Amino acid sequence: MPRLISTLHATVLGLALPCLAIGHEGATHDTADASPRPDAHAPIGVMAEHTHAAGEFMLSYRFAVMNMAGNRDGTDALSADEIATQTPNRFAGQPGQPPTLRVVPENMVMQMHMLGAMWAPSDRLTLMAMLPYLRKHMDHLTYAGGSGTTQLGRFTTVSEGLGDVSLGALASIVKTPVERLHTSFAIVAPTGDDEETAQVLAPNGMRPTLRLPYPMQNGSGAWAVRPGATYVRDAPTWSWGLQYQGTLYVSDADAGYQRGDVHQMTSWLAARLAPSLSMSVRLQLETEADIAGMDPAIRAPVQTADPARQGGERAETLFGANWQPRAAPAHRLALEAGYTVWQDLNGPQLERRQRLIMGYQYSW
């Protein structure tokens, strides 16, 4: 966390100083060109980043896919053989549990469909709701017996369903033609399933049906709050933004564990290349805590079943585009793609790799 915050401070200062200086040069650009800007909304991967005028509605749809592959402990990459022969199994000594991790995740793909709605009862308050639907797919390699590097085979687990629904509000603090500052606060309800099961290949060659480990569950099983704050500044042909958003769990799951809190900071720079098109570059920094407690039904010789192997720190760069046709300014199409450039994980854990987000927004 200290390294991540230091990196963030340097990034924010590097981006903010020139933006604040140049932003004053464009202080009257909205009076010269009152047409909608494609960069009036942040890159599509940033949530709760804009407010609306009184009486305005917006519906949105996002599709996101994230790929994870390879394993890392701290900042060091680990092979599957190293994990299977050198990483202690938290559950060693219990019936059927080998001394080391004998099941190793190789890759994971997570897809998310997100429906969103926003409505502003006043210029200062915007209400929002988000409904996610998730599909997760993870491939594993199982090693035979309790030691050695003999591979027994591979298997795949899949989970799919509704995620945790959130309801919240955004409150404008500053709202001028050239800069905007607002806070946000959402309540996240445990609507997603946290008891998903699947058939696995165990090191003894059996194929039992077990409760899936924590990363494969679609819900957290607990209530959470999501505080945030967003600042955006406009110049005549470009804009800059900075956002903090946290996910803080305020209750335990029924099984007796609590997800680790997540803190994210992101900053973006967007340039208008045409009246209807803007391009953006974004940096996102994230820190996630380990899980506290344990689900007694999740016990397996695999890293994803260990509550102490869930957290870490990550930095991601993303490039995006917003398209808002001049002939139909109520519609906006957006795309953003990114890659995790640095991660320090409480591993072994799968590394995050690529991410793609596509979205459509309609306002009236």
TAGI-V358594 format. One record per helix or strand. SS is the DSSP state (H for helix, E for strand). FROM is the first residue (numbers start at 1). LEN is the number of residues. If there is no record, write none. Layout:
ss/from/len
SS/FROM/LEN
SS/FROM/LEN
//
This chain:
ss/from/len
H/2/25
H/29/4
H/38/3
E/57/18
E/76/3
H/80/7
E/88/1
E/100/1
E/103/20
E/125/19
E/151/12
E/165/11
E/179/11
E/197/3
E/209/3
H/214/3
E/224/11
E/238/12
E/257/2
E/262/13
E/277/12
E/292/2
E/302/1
H/303/3
H/307/3
E/312/12
H/326/3
E/331/33
//
